Amino acid sequence: MSTTPAVAEDLIVLGKIVSVHGVKGEVKVYSFTDPIDNVLDYRNWTLKRDGEVKKVELASGRLQGKVLVAKLKGLDDREIARTYAGFEICVPRSELPELEDGEFYWYQLQGLKVIDQAEQLLGVVDHLFETGANDVMVVKPCAGSLDDRERLLPYTGQCVLSIDLAAGEMRVDWDADF
């Protein structure tokens, strides 16, 4: 394990270590990938927490029920593994697979201006979260936005009409009063 940092802006968060598992130094992982075990496809992780950065190598991992369990190379002690809780799991952007046309990573949507069909700026995409039914975008007000309301919009084909990454815009079918 190394503490050599990677370039911060090049790293994409794929999950988070949430706790320990068992007595042999394994950790439980909350994955942001879809499907959730895709995070195990990456062997070299950069862990980040409160300015601390660690480079680790994934020795093995498995889906156990609805929980991901990971074994990090050289981490064999439960109490030391406990100190890893709260670290975000990051990989370089360059390691992410290419997507099909019309598919986007969440990080690409963050910061896009959200414009409704009446050409009103509703705000910018702050972040997304999963609900089970569909992903939800948290749209926060920004300079020039219609009002100062935070909105939760479904990330669905019905709501999202178009995405233009080059222009930094997302067009939506959404009633500003809702």
Protein Blocks (a to p, Z undefined) as FASTA:
>chain_A
ZZbdcdfklpccfbdcfbdehjnopacdddfbdcfklmmmpmbdcddeehiacddddfbd
cdehjaccdddehiabfklmmmmgoiacdddfklpccddehiacfklmgopacddfkopa
fbdcfbdcdehjaccddddddehiablcdcdddddfklmmbdcfknopacddddfkZZ
